[in-house]
């Protein structure tokens, strides 16, 4: 996947780990499979804007924190 997807995934993963959450925890909050969260974090899934918004809400951070360079 492209560099933007990888950067987004790294940011999401870093925030998740800082909060002490597992991929399973976030998957439950998003109502998705853990492998989908893994794919996003590894940059092989390209989440829609709506999914990015849901991830931000699940991580309790502003959406900008996930996408800002």
PQR file of N, CA, C, O and H, with PARSE charges and radii, in Angstrom:
ATOM      1  N   UNK A   1       0.852  -1.175   0.000 -0.4000 1.5000
ATOM      2  CA  UNK A   1       0.000   0.000   0.000 -0.0000 2.0000
ATOM      3  C   UNK A   1       0.895   1.235   0.000  0.5500 1.7000
ATOM      4  O   UNK A   1       2.105   1.137   0.204 -0.5500 1.4000
ATOM      5  N   UNK A   2       0.308   2.358  -0.224 -0.4000 1.5000
ATOM      6  CA  UNK A   2       1.107   3.571  -0.347 -0.0000 2.0000
ATOM      7  C   UNK A   2       1.605   4.081   1.004  0.5500 1.7000
ATOM      8  O   UNK A   2       1.202   3.597   2.062 -0.5500 1.4000
ATOM      9  H   UNK A   2      -0.675   2.437  -0.390  0.4000 1.0000
ATOM     10  N   UNK A   3       2.482   5.060   0.934 -0.4000 1.5000
ATOM     11  CA  UNK A   3       3.127   5.616   2.106 -0.0000 2.0000
ATOM     12  C   UNK A   3       2.129   6.241   3.077  0.5500 1.7000
ATOM     13  O   UNK A   3       2.316   6.141   4.289 -0.5500 1.4000
ATOM     14  H   UNK A   3       2.808   5.453   0.074  0.4000 1.0000
ATOM     15  N   UNK A   4       1.078   6.881   2.576 -0.4000 1.5000
ATOM     16  CA  UNK A   4       0.085   7.512   3.449 -0.0000 2.0000
ATOM     17  C   UNK A   4      -0.597   6.459   4.320  0.5500 1.7000
ATOM     18  O   UNK A   4      -0.804   6.681   5.512 -0.5500 1.4000
ATOM     19  H   UNK A   4       0.926   6.962   1.591  0.4000 1.0000
ATOM     20  N   UNK A   5      -0.939   5.337   3.743 -0.4000 1.5000
ATOM     21  CA  UNK A   5      -1.583   4.265   4.507 -0.0000 2.0000
ATOM     22  C   UNK A   5      -0.655   3.733   5.593  0.5500 1.7000
ATOM     23  O   UNK A   5      -1.094   3.452   6.708 -0.5500 1.4000
ATOM     24  H   UNK A   5      -0.771   5.156   2.774  0.4000 1.0000
ATOM     25  N   UNK A   6       0.615   3.597   5.270 -0.4000 1.5000
ATOM     26  CA  UNK A   6       1.588   3.120   6.256 -0.0000 2.0000
ATOM     27  C   UNK A   6       1.763   4.129   7.383  0.5500 1.7000
ATOM     28  O   UNK A   6       1.831   3.750   8.552 -0.5500 1.4000
ATOM     29  H   UNK A   6       0.972   3.825   4.364  0.4000 1.0000
ATOM     30  N   UNK A   7       1.836   5.410   7.039 -0.4000 1.5000
ATOM     31  CA  UNK A   7       1.975   6.452   8.059 -0.0000 2.0000
ATOM     32  C   UNK A   7       0.758   6.478   8.975  0.5500 1.7000
ATOM     33  O   UNK A   7       0.889   6.574  10.195 -0.5500 1.4000
ATOM     34  H   UNK A   7       1.781   5.718   6.089  0.4000 1.0000
ATOM     35  N   UNK A   8      -0.427   6.390   8.376 -0.4000 1.5000
ATOM     36  CA  UNK A   8      -1.651   6.376   9.173 -0.0000 2.0000
ATOM     37  C   UNK A   8      -1.640   5.188  10.128  0.5500 1.7000
ATOM     38  O   UNK A   8      -1.930   5.332  11.315 -0.5500 1.4000
ATOM     39  H   UNK A   8      -0.534   6.312   7.385  0.4000 1.0000
ATOM     40  N   UNK A   9      -1.307   4.025   9.603 -0.4000 1.5000
ATOM     41  CA  UNK A   9      -1.272   2.820  10.428 -0.0000 2.0000
ATOM     42  C   UNK A   9      -0.285   2.921  11.575  0.5500 1.7000
ATOM     43  O   UNK A   9      -0.580   2.491  12.690 -0.5500 1.4000
ATOM     44  H   UNK A   9      -1.072   3.908   8.638  0.4000 1.0000
ATOM     45  N   UNK A  10       0.886   3.485  11.310 -0.4000 1.5000
ATOM     46  CA  UNK A  10       1.892   3.653  12.362 -0.0000 2.0000
ATOM     47  C   UNK A  10       1.390   4.591  13.450  0.5500 1.7000
ATOM     48  O   UNK A  10       1.595   4.338  14.637 -0.5500 1.4000
ATOM     49  H   UNK A  10       1.126   3.834  10.404  0.4000 1.0000
ATOM     50  N   UNK A  11       0.732   5.675  13.044 -0.4000 1.5000
ATOM     51  CA  UNK A  11       0.189   6.624  14.026 -0.0000 2.0000
ATOM     52  C   UNK A  11      -0.890   5.959  14.877  0.5500 1.7000
ATOM     53  O   UNK A  11      -0.892   6.081  16.102 -0.5500 1.4000
ATOM     54  H   UNK A  11       0.566   5.880  12.080  0.4000 1.0000
ATOM     55  N   UNK A  12      -1.804   5.258  14.215 -0.4000 1.5000
ATOM     56  CA  UNK A  12      -2.888   4.594  14.943 -0.0000 2.0000
ATOM     57  C   UNK A  12      -2.320   3.570  15.928  0.5500 1.7000
ATOM     58  O   UNK A  12      -2.772   3.476  17.069 -0.5500 1.4000
ATOM     59  H   UNK A  12      -1.802   5.160  13.220  0.4000 1.0000
ATOM     60  N   UNK A  13      -1.335   2.811  15.478 -0.4000 1.5000
ATOM     61  CA  UNK A  13      -0.725   1.791  16.341 -0.0000 2.0000
ATOM     62  C   UNK A  13      -0.022   2.431  17.532  0.5500 1.7000
ATOM     63  O   UNK A  13      -0.166   1.964  18.662 -0.5500 1.4000
ATOM     64  H   UNK A  13      -0.968   2.887  14.551  0.4000 1.0000
ATOM     65  N   UNK A  14       0.735   3.496  17.287 -0.4000 1.5000
ATOM     66  CA  UNK A  14       1.456   4.170  18.368 -0.0000 2.0000
ATOM     67  C   UNK A  14       0.489   4.704  19.427  0.5500 1.7000
ATOM     68  O   UNK A  14       0.740   4.577  20.625 -0.5500 1.4000
ATOM     69  H   UNK A  14       0.851   3.876  16.369  0.4000 1.0000
ATOM     70  N   UNK A  15      -0.602   5.295  18.983 -0.4000 1.5000
ATOM     71  CA  UNK A  15      -1.598   5.824  19.925 -0.0000 2.0000
ATOM     72  C   UNK A  15      -2.237   4.677  20.703  0.5500 1.7000
ATOM     73  O   UNK A  15      -2.415   4.765  21.918 -0.5500 1.4000
ATOM     74  H   UNK A  15      -0.806   5.399  18.010  0.4000 1.0000
ATOM     75  N   UNK A  16      -2.579   3.608  19.998 -0.4000 1.5000
ATOM     76  CA  UNK A  16      -3.192   2.447  20.650 -0.0000 2.0000
ATOM     77  C   UNK A  16      -2.276   1.876  21.722  0.5500 1.7000
ATOM     78  O   UNK A  16      -2.714   1.608  22.841 -0.5500 1.4000
ATOM     79  H   UNK A  16      -2.434   3.538  19.011  0.4000 1.0000
ATOM     80  N   UNK A  17      -1.003   1.691  21.380 -0.4000 1.5000
ATOM     81  CA  UNK A  17      -0.051   1.126  22.334 -0.0000 2.0000
ATOM     82  C   UNK A  17       0.171   2.061  23.516  0.5500 1.7000
ATOM     83  O   UNK A  17       0.285   1.607  24.654 -0.5500 1.4000
ATOM     84  H   UNK A  17      -0.647   1.909  20.471  0.4000 1.0000
ATOM     85  N   UNK A  18       0.232   3.351  23.255 -0.4000 1.5000
ATOM     86  CA  UNK A  18       0.420   4.333  24.326 -0.0000 2.0000
ATOM     87  C   UNK A  18      -0.729   4.255  25.328  0.5500 1.7000
ATOM     88  O   UNK A  18      -0.542   4.497  26.520 -0.5500 1.4000
ATOM     89  H   UNK A  18       0.140   3.720  22.330  0.4000 1.0000
ATOM     90  N   UNK A  19      -1.912   3.917  24.835 -0.4000 1.5000
ATOM     91  CA  UNK A  19      -3.086   3.802  25.699 -0.0000 2.0000
ATOM     92  C   UNK A  19      -3.209   2.419  26.337  0.5500 1.7000
ATOM     93  O   UNK A  19      -4.125   2.169  27.121 -0.5500 1.4000
ATOM     94  H   UNK A  19      -2.064   3.720  23.867  0.4000 1.0000
ATOM     95  N   UNK A  20      -2.286   1.528  25.998 -0.4000 1.5000
ATOM     96  CA  UNK A  20      -2.295   0.189  26.578 -0.0000 2.0000
ATOM     97  C   UNK A  20      -3.410  -0.702  26.050  0.5500 1.7000
ATOM     98  O   UNK A  20      -3.872  -1.608  26.743 -0.5500 1.4000
ATOM     99  H   UNK A  20      -1.542   1.731  25.361  0.4000 1.0000
ATOM    100  N   UNK A  21      -3.840  -0.439  24.821 -0.4000 1.5000
ATOM    101  CA  UNK A  21      -4.930  -1.202  24.215 -0.0000 2.0000
ATOM    102  C   UNK A  21      -4.389  -2.230  23.227  0.5500 1.7000
ATOM    103  O   UNK A  21      -3.366  -2.009  22.579 -0.5500 1.4000
ATOM    104  H   UNK A  21      -3.465   0.298  24.258  0.4000 1.0000
ATOM    105  N   UNK A  22      -5.082  -3.342  23.124 -0.4000 1.5000
ATOM    106  CA  UNK A  22      -4.718  -4.360  22.137 -0.0000 2.0000
ATOM    107  C   UNK A  22      -5.488  -4.117  20.844  0.5500 1.7000
ATOM    108  O   UNK A  22      -6.439  -3.336  20.807 -0.5500 1.4000
ATOM    109  H   UNK A  22      -5.914  -3.522  23.651  0.4000 1.0000
ATOM    110  N   UNK A  23      -5.062  -4.795  19.795 -0.4000 1.5000
ATOM    111  CA  UNK A  23      -5.821  -4.722  18.542 -0.0000 2.0000
ATOM    112  C   UNK A  23      -7.231  -5.255  18.757  0.5500 1.7000
ATOM    113  O   UNK A  23      -8.188  -4.752  18.168 -0.5500 1.4000
ATOM    114  H   UNK A  23      -4.290  -5.430  19.825  0.4000 1.0000
ATOM    115  N   UNK A  24      -7.352  -6.256  19.586 -0.4000 1.5000
ATOM    116  CA  UNK A  24      -8.666  -6.812  19.895 -0.0000 2.0000
ATOM    117  C   UNK A  24      -9.577  -5.807  20.584  0.5500 1.7000
ATOM    118  O   UNK A  24     -10.777  -5.757  20.314 -0.5500 1.4000
ATOM    119  H   UNK A  24      -6.575  -6.664  20.064  0.4000 1.0000
ATOM    120  N   UNK A  25      -8.998  -5.005  21.477 -0.4000 1.5000
ATOM    121  CA  UNK A  25      -9.782  -3.967  22.159 -0.0000 2.0000
ATOM    122  C   UNK A  25     -10.356  -2.974  21.156  0.5500 1.7000
ATOM    123  O   UNK A  25     -11.535  -2.627  21.212 -0.5500 1.4000
ATOM    124  H   UNK A  25      -8.023  -5.046  21.697  0.4000 1.0000
ATOM    125  N   UNK A  26      -9.505  -2.522  20.241 -0.4000 1.5000
ATOM    126  CA  UNK A  26      -9.950  -1.548  19.239 -0.0000 2.0000
ATOM    127  C   UNK A  26     -10.942  -2.200  18.280  0.5500 1.7000
ATOM    128  O   UNK A  26     -11.929  -1.578  17.888 -0.5500 1.4000
ATOM    129  H   UNK A  26      -8.546  -2.804  20.196  0.4000 1.0000
ATOM    130  N   UNK A  27     -10.684  -3.440  17.908 -0.4000 1.5000
ATOM    131  CA  UNK A  27     -11.601  -4.146  17.013 -0.0000 2.0000
ATOM    132  C   UNK A  27     -13.000  -4.236  17.619  0.5500 1.7000
ATOM    133  O   UNK A  27     -13.996  -4.060  16.918 -0.5500 1.4000
ATOM    134  H   UNK A  27      -9.882  -3.945  18.227  0.4000 1.0000
ATOM    135  N   UNK A  28     -13.073  -4.506  18.914 -0.4000 1.5000
ATOM    136  CA  UNK A  28     -14.379  -4.567  19.588 -0.0000 2.0000
ATOM    137  C   UNK A  28     -15.072  -3.209  19.544  0.5500 1.7000
ATOM    138  O   UNK A  28     -16.274  -3.125  19.292 -0.5500 1.4000
ATOM    139  H   UNK A  28     -12.264  -4.649  19.484  0.4000 1.0000
ATOM    140  N   UNK A  29     -14.311  -2.155  19.791 -0.4000 1.5000
ATOM    141  CA  UNK A  29     -14.892  -0.809  19.764 -0.0000 2.0000
ATOM    142  C   UNK A  29     -15.400  -0.440  18.372  0.5500 1.7000
ATOM    143  O   UNK A  29     -16.388   0.280  18.227 -0.5500 1.4000
ATOM    144  H   UNK A  29     -13.335  -2.223  19.996  0.4000 1.0000
ATOM    145  N   UNK A  30     -14.706  -0.945  17.350 -0.4000 1.5000
ATOM    146  CA  UNK A  30     -15.086  -0.642  15.965 -0.0000 2.0000
ATOM    147  C   UNK A  30     -16.093  -1.642  15.405  0.5500 1.7000
ATOM    148  O   UNK A  30     -16.681  -1.410  14.349 -0.5500 1.4000
ATOM    149  H   UNK A  30     -13.903  -1.530  17.467  0.4000 1.0000
ATOM    150  N   UNK A  31     -16.289  -2.742  16.107 -0.4000 1.5000
ATOM    151  CA  UNK A  31     -17.141  -3.840  15.643 -0.0000 2.0000
ATOM    152  C   UNK A  31     -16.624  -4.410  14.316  0.5500 1.7000
ATOM    153  O   UNK A  31     -17.375  -4.600  13.359 -0.5500 1.4000
ATOM    154  H   UNK A  31     -15.811  -2.930  16.966  0.4000 1.0000
ATOM    155  N   UNK A  32     -15.307  -4.676  14.298 -0.4000 1.5000
ATOM    156  CA  UNK A  32     -14.650  -5.287  13.142 -0.0000 2.0000
ATOM    157  C   UNK A  32     -13.757  -6.417  13.651  0.5500 1.7000
ATOM    158  O   UNK A  32     -13.543  -6.547  14.856 -0.5500 1.4000
ATOM    159  H   UNK A  32     -14.697  -4.521  15.075  0.4000 1.0000
ATOM    160  N   UNK A  33     -13.246  -7.220  12.749 -0.4000 1.5000
ATOM    161  CA  UNK A  33     -12.331  -8.303  13.121 -0.0000 2.0000
ATOM    162  C   UNK A  33     -10.954  -7.729  13.433  0.5500 1.7000
ATOM    163  O   UNK A  33     -10.545  -6.719  12.861 -0.5500 1.4000
ATOM    164  H   UNK A  33     -13.419  -7.114  11.770  0.4000 1.0000
ATOM    165  N   UNK A  34     -10.250  -8.383  14.343 -0.4000 1.5000
ATOM    166  CA  UNK A  34      -8.913  -7.933  14.725 -0.0000 2.0000
ATOM    167  C   UNK A  34      -7.967  -7.870  13.524  0.5500 1.7000
ATOM    168  O   UNK A  34      -7.097  -7.001  13.465 -0.5500 1.4000
ATOM    169  H   UNK A  34     -10.582  -9.203  14.807  0.4000 1.0000
ATOM    170  N   UNK A  35      -8.132  -8.780  12.576 -0.4000 1.5000
ATOM    171  CA  UNK A  35      -7.254  -8.792  11.400 -0.0000 2.0000
ATOM    172  C   UNK A  35      -7.432  -7.530  10.553  0.5500 1.7000
ATOM    173  O   UNK A  35      -6.494  -7.102   9.880 -0.5500 1.4000
ATOM    174  H   UNK A  35      -8.839  -9.487  12.624  0.4000 1.0000
ATOM    175  N   UNK A  36      -8.620  -6.934  10.581 -0.4000 1.5000
ATOM    176  CA  UNK A  36      -8.846  -5.680   9.852 -0.0000 2.0000
ATOM    177  C   UNK A  36      -8.030  -4.557  10.492  0.5500 1.7000
ATOM    178  O   UNK A  36      -7.411  -3.755   9.793 -0.5500 1.4000
ATOM    179  H   UNK A  36      -9.382  -7.281  11.127  0.4000 1.0000
ATOM    180  N   UNK A  37      -8.036  -4.506  11.818 -0.4000 1.5000
ATOM    181  CA  UNK A  37      -7.233  -3.506  12.536 -0.0000 2.0000
ATOM    182  C   UNK A  37      -5.756  -3.729  12.232  0.5500 1.7000
ATOM    183  O   UNK A  37      -5.020  -2.770  11.997 -0.5500 1.4000
ATOM    184  H   UNK A  37      -8.539  -5.158  12.386  0.4000 1.0000
ATOM    185  N   UNK A  38      -5.323  -4.973  12.236 -0.4000 1.5000
ATOM    186  CA  UNK A  38      -3.936  -5.301  11.914 -0.0000 2.0000
ATOM    187  C   UNK A  38      -3.568  -4.813  10.515  0.5500 1.7000
ATOM    188  O   UNK A  38      -2.499  -4.235  10.316 -0.5500 1.4000
ATOM    189  H   UNK A  38      -5.920  -5.752  12.428  0.4000 1.0000
ATOM    190  N   UNK A  39      -4.441  -5.044   9.562 -0.4000 1.5000
ATOM    191  CA  UNK A  39      -4.192  -4.604   8.188 -0.0000 2.0000
ATOM    192  C   UNK A  39      -4.069  -3.099   8.069  0.5500 1.7000
ATOM    193  O   UNK A  39      -3.231  -2.596   7.322 -0.5500 1.4000
ATOM    194  H   UNK A  39      -5.309  -5.513   9.723  0.4000 1.0000
ATOM    195  N   UNK A  40      -4.897  -2.385   8.802 -0.4000 1.5000
ATOM    196  CA  UNK A  40      -4.812  -0.919   8.801 -0.0000 2.0000
ATOM    197  C   UNK A  40      -3.474  -0.487   9.385  0.5500 1.7000
ATOM    198  O   UNK A  40      -2.785   0.356   8.811 -0.5500 1.4000
ATOM    199  H   UNK A  40      -5.578  -2.794   9.409  0.4000 1.0000
ATOM    200  N   UNK A  41      -3.106  -1.061  10.523 -0.4000 1.5000
ATOM    201  CA  UNK A  41      -1.859  -0.680  11.188 -0.0000 2.0000
ATOM    202  C   UNK A  41      -0.628  -1.015  10.347  0.5500 1.7000
ATOM    203  O   UNK A  41       0.385  -0.321  10.435 -0.5500 1.4000
ATOM    204  H   UNK A  41      -3.665  -1.746  10.990  0.4000 1.0000
ATOM    205  N   UNK A  42      -0.701  -2.054   9.544 -0.4000 1.5000
ATOM    206  CA  UNK A  42       0.436  -2.429   8.692 -0.0000 2.0000
ATOM    207  C   UNK A  42       0.432  -1.698   7.362  0.5500 1.7000
ATOM    208  O   UNK A  42       1.365  -1.839   6.570 -0.5500 1.4000
ATOM    209  H   UNK A  42      -1.524  -2.618   9.472  0.4000 1.0000
ATOM    210  N   UNK A  43      -0.606  -0.923   7.111 -0.4000 1.5000
ATOM    211  CA  UNK A  43      -0.669  -0.143   5.878 -0.0000 2.0000
ATOM    212  C   UNK A  43      -1.121  -0.927   4.666  0.5500 1.7000
ATOM    213  O   UNK A  43      -0.953  -0.466   3.537 -0.5500 1.4000
ATOM    214  H   UNK A  43      -1.364  -0.809   7.754  0.4000 1.0000
ATOM    215  N   UNK A  44      -1.696  -2.115   4.876 -0.4000 1.5000
ATOM    216  CA  UNK A  44      -2.166  -2.895   3.725 -0.0000 2.0000
ATOM    217  C   UNK A  44      -3.663  -2.730   3.484  0.5500 1.7000
ATOM    218  O   UNK A  44      -4.185  -3.159   2.455 -0.5500 1.4000
ATOM    219  H   UNK A  44      -1.833  -2.490   5.793  0.4000 1.0000
ATOM    220  N   UNK A  45      -4.341  -2.111   4.428 -0.4000 1.5000
ATOM    221  CA  UNK A  45      -5.753  -1.747   4.260 -0.0000 2.0000
ATOM    222  C   UNK A  45      -5.825  -0.238   4.118  0.5500 1.7000
ATOM    223  O   UNK A  45      -5.073   0.495   4.760 -0.5500 1.4000
ATOM    224  H   UNK A  45      -3.917  -1.762   5.264  0.4000 1.0000
ATOM    225  N   UNK A  46      -6.725   0.212   3.282 -0.4000 1.5000
ATOM    226  CA  UNK A  46      -6.892   1.644   3.051 -0.0000 2.0000
ATOM    227  C   UNK A  46      -8.265   2.053   3.585  0.5500 1.7000
ATOM    228  O   UNK A  46      -9.257   1.974   2.860 -0.5500 1.4000
ATOM    229  H   UNK A  46      -7.336  -0.383   2.760  0.4000 1.0000
ATOM    230  N   UNK A  47      -8.331   2.491   4.854 -0.4000 1.5000
ATOM    231  CA  UNK A  47      -9.635   2.786   5.450 -0.0000 2.0000
ATOM    232  C   UNK A  47     -10.289   4.024   4.831  0.5500 1.7000
ATOM    233  O   UNK A  47      -9.613   4.973   4.433 -0.5500 1.4000
ATOM    234  H   UNK A  47      -7.526   2.555   5.443  0.4000 1.0000
ATOM    235  N   UNK A  48     -11.606   3.985   4.763 -0.4000 1.5000
ATOM    236  CA  UNK A  48     -12.359   5.142   4.272 -0.0000 2.0000
ATOM    237  C   UNK A  48     -12.321   6.252   5.320  0.5500 1.7000
ATOM    238  O   UNK A  48     -11.921   6.031   6.463 -0.5500 1.4000
ATOM    239  H   UNK A  48     -12.154   3.214   5.086  0.4000 1.0000
ATOM    240  N   UNK A  49     -12.734   7.417   4.921 -0.4000 1.5000
ATOM    241  CA  UNK A  49     -12.790   8.549   5.839 -0.0000 2.0000
ATOM    242  C   UNK A  49     -13.716   8.239   7.017  0.5500 1.7000
ATOM    243  O   UNK A  49     -13.436   8.623   8.152 -0.5500 1.4000
ATOM    244  H   UNK A  49     -13.059   7.596   3.992  0.4000 1.0000
ATOM    245  N   UNK A  50     -14.797   7.556   6.744 -0.4000 1.5000
ATOM    246  CA  UNK A  50     -15.740   7.179   7.800 -0.0000 2.0000
ATOM    247  C   UNK A  50     -15.079   6.238   8.811  0.5500 1.7000
ATOM    248  O   UNK A  50     -15.289   6.373  10.017 -0.5500 1.4000
ATOM    249  H   UNK A  50     -15.024   7.244   5.822  0.4000 1.0000
ATOM    250  N   UNK A  51     -14.285   5.292   8.323 -0.4000 1.5000
ATOM    251  CA  UNK A  51     -13.586   4.365   9.215 -0.0000 2.0000
ATOM    252  C   UNK A  51     -12.515   5.110  10.008  0.5500 1.7000
ATOM    253  O   UNK A  51     -12.323   4.833  11.192 -0.5500 1.4000
ATOM    254  H   UNK A  51     -14.114   5.182   7.344  0.4000 1.0000
ATOM    255  N   UNK A  52     -11.824   6.040   9.382 -0.4000 1.5000
ATOM    256  CA  UNK A  52     -10.827   6.848  10.093 -0.0000 2.0000
ATOM    257  C   UNK A  52     -11.493   7.609  11.234  0.5500 1.7000
ATOM    258  O   UNK A  52     -10.945   7.704  12.333 -0.5500 1.4000
ATOM    259  H   UNK A  52     -11.980   6.265   8.420  0.4000 1.0000
ATOM    260  N   UNK A  53     -12.664   8.142  10.968 -0.4000 1.5000
ATOM    261  CA  UNK A  53     -13.418   8.857  11.997 -0.0000 2.0000
ATOM    262  C   UNK A  53     -13.778   7.913  13.154  0.5500 1.7000
ATOM    263  O   UNK A  53     -13.683   8.297  14.320 -0.5500 1.4000
ATOM    264  H   UNK A  53     -13.109   8.065  10.076  0.4000 1.0000
ATOM    265  N   UNK A  54     -14.184   6.697  12.835 -0.4000 1.5000
ATOM    266  CA  UNK A  54     -14.527   5.714  13.869 -0.0000 2.0000
ATOM    267  C   UNK A  54     -13.293   5.300  14.678  0.5500 1.7000
ATOM    268  O   UNK A  54     -13.378   5.095  15.889 -0.5500 1.4000
ATOM    269  H   UNK A  54     -14.261   6.385  11.888  0.4000 1.0000
ATOM    270  N   UNK A  55     -12.153   5.180  14.002 -0.4000 1.5000
ATOM    271  CA  UNK A  55     -10.909   4.829  14.699 -0.0000 2.0000
ATOM    272  C   UNK A  55     -10.533   5.937  15.673  0.5500 1.7000
ATOM    273  O   UNK A  55     -10.165   5.665  16.816 -0.5500 1.4000
ATOM    274  H   UNK A  55     -12.083   5.347  13.019  0.4000 1.0000
ATOM    275  N   UNK A  56     -10.624   7.174  15.225 -0.4000 1.5000
ATOM    276  CA  UNK A  56     -10.318   8.312  16.097 -0.0000 2.0000
ATOM    277  C   UNK A  56     -11.216   8.296  17.333  0.5500 1.7000
ATOM    278  O   UNK A  56     -10.752   8.522  18.450 -0.5500 1.4000
ATOM    279  H   UNK A  56     -10.922   7.395  14.296  0.4000 1.0000
ATOM    280  N   UNK A  57     -12.484   8.032  17.125 -0.4000 1.5000
ATOM    281  CA  UNK A  57     -13.426   7.975  18.250 -0.0000 2.0000
ATOM    282  C   UNK A  57     -13.074   6.824  19.187  0.5500 1.7000
ATOM    283  O   UNK A  57     -13.113   6.984  20.407 -0.5500 1.4000
ATOM    284  H   UNK A  57     -12.861   7.848  16.218  0.4000 1.0000
ATOM    285  N   UNK A  58     -12.731   5.665  18.625 -0.4000 1.5000
ATOM    286  CA  UNK A  58     -12.364   4.501  19.437 -0.0000 2.0000
ATOM    287  C   UNK A  58     -11.103   4.762  20.255  0.5500 1.7000
ATOM    288  O   UNK A  58     -10.970   4.275  21.378 -0.5500 1.4000
ATOM    289  H   UNK A  58     -12.699   5.535  17.634  0.4000 1.0000
ATOM    290  N   UNK A  59     -10.179   5.535  19.682 -0.4000 1.5000
ATOM    291  CA  UNK A  59      -8.931   5.869  20.374 -0.0000 2.0000
ATOM    292  C   UNK A  59      -9.060   7.123  21.232  0.5500 1.7000
ATOM    293  O   UNK A  59      -8.139   7.489  21.963 -0.5500 1.4000
ATOM    294  H   UNK A  59     -10.287   5.930  18.769  0.4000 1.0000
ATOM    295  N   UNK A  60     -10.220   7.774  21.132 -0.4000 1.5000
ATOM    296  CA  UNK A  60     -10.497   8.998  21.887 -0.0000 2.0000
ATOM    297  C   UNK A  60      -9.473  10.088  21.597  0.5500 1.7000
ATOM    298  O   UNK A  60      -8.953  10.734  22.507 -0.5500 1.4000
ATOM    299  H   UNK A  60     -10.967   7.477  20.538  0.4000 1.0000
ATOM    300  N   UNK A  61      -9.194  10.279  20.305 -0.4000 1.5000
ATOM    301  CA  UNK A  61      -8.298  11.349  19.858 -0.0000 2.0000
ATOM    302  C   UNK A  61      -8.967  12.087  18.700  0.5500 1.7000
ATOM    303  O   UNK A  61      -9.834  11.530  18.026 -0.5500 1.4000
ATOM    304  H   UNK A  61      -9.616   9.755  19.565  0.4000 1.0000
ATOM    305  N   UNK A  62      -8.565  13.345  18.466 -0.4000 1.5000
ATOM    306  CA  UNK A  62      -9.097  14.043  17.292 -0.0000 2.0000
ATOM    307  C   UNK A  62      -8.624  13.348  16.015  0.5500 1.7000
ATOM    308  O   UNK A  62      -7.503  12.842  15.954 -0.5500 1.4000
ATOM    309  H   UNK A  62      -7.861  13.797  19.014  0.4000 1.0000
ATOM    310  N   UNK A  63      -9.463  13.329  15.023 -0.4000 1.5000
ATOM    311  CA  UNK A  63      -9.133  12.691  13.751 -0.0000 2.0000
ATOM    312  C   UNK A  63      -7.837  13.268  13.168  0.5500 1.7000
ATOM    313  O   UNK A  63      -7.052  12.546  12.553 -0.5500 1.4000
ATOM    314  H   UNK A  63     -10.373  13.740  15.072  0.4000 1.0000
ATOM    315  N   UNK A  64      -7.623  14.553  13.362 -0.4000 1.5000
ATOM    316  CA  UNK A  64      -6.431  15.218  12.829 -0.0000 2.0000
ATOM    317  C   UNK A  64      -5.142  14.590  13.354  0.5500 1.7000
ATOM    318  O   UNK A  64      -4.130  14.567  12.655 -0.5500 1.4000
ATOM    319  H   UNK A  64      -8.261  15.140  13.861  0.4000 1.0000
ATOM    320  N   UNK A  65      -5.180  14.084  14.579 -0.4000 1.5000
ATOM    321  CA  UNK A  65      -3.980  13.474  15.166 -0.0000 2.0000
ATOM    322  C   UNK A  65      -3.559  12.220  14.402  0.5500 1.7000
ATOM    323  O   UNK A  65      -2.383  11.855  14.391 -0.5500 1.4000
ATOM    324  H   UNK A  65      -6.003  14.103  15.147  0.4000 1.0000
ATOM    325  N   UNK A  66      -4.518  11.573  13.771 -0.4000 1.5000
ATOM    326  CA  UNK A  66      -4.223  10.363  13.006 -0.0000 2.0000
ATOM    327  C   UNK A  66      -3.745  10.663  11.589  0.5500 1.7000
ATOM    328  O   UNK A  66      -2.999   9.877  11.005 -0.5500 1.4000
ATOM    329  H   UNK A  66      -5.473  11.869  13.779  0.4000 1.0000
ATOM    330  N   UNK A  67      -4.171  11.793  11.036 -0.4000 1.5000
ATOM    331  CA  UNK A  67      -3.874  12.049   9.626 -0.0000 2.0000
ATOM    332  C   UNK A  67      -2.908  13.200   9.384  0.5500 1.7000
ATOM    333  O   UNK A  67      -2.396  13.355   8.275 -0.5500 1.4000
ATOM    334  H   UNK A  67      -4.778  12.431  11.510  0.4000 1.0000
ATOM    335  N   UNK A  68      -2.657  14.002  10.403 -0.4000 1.5000
ATOM    336  CA  UNK A  68      -1.776  15.159  10.222 -0.0000 2.0000
ATOM    337  C   UNK A  68      -0.334  14.708  10.078  0.5500 1.7000
ATOM    338  O   UNK A  68       0.130  13.825  10.799 -0.5500 1.4000
ATOM    339  H   UNK A  68      -3.073  13.876  11.304  0.4000 1.0000
ATOM    340  N   UNK A  69       0.363  15.320   9.146 -0.4000 1.5000
ATOM    341  CA  UNK A  69       1.763  14.988   8.875 -0.0000 2.0000
ATOM    342  C   UNK A  69       2.695  15.590   9.889  0.5500 1.7000
ATOM    343  O   UNK A  69       3.908  15.404   9.800 -0.5500 1.4000
ATOM    344  H   UNK A  69      -0.014  16.037   8.560  0.4000 1.0000
TER
END
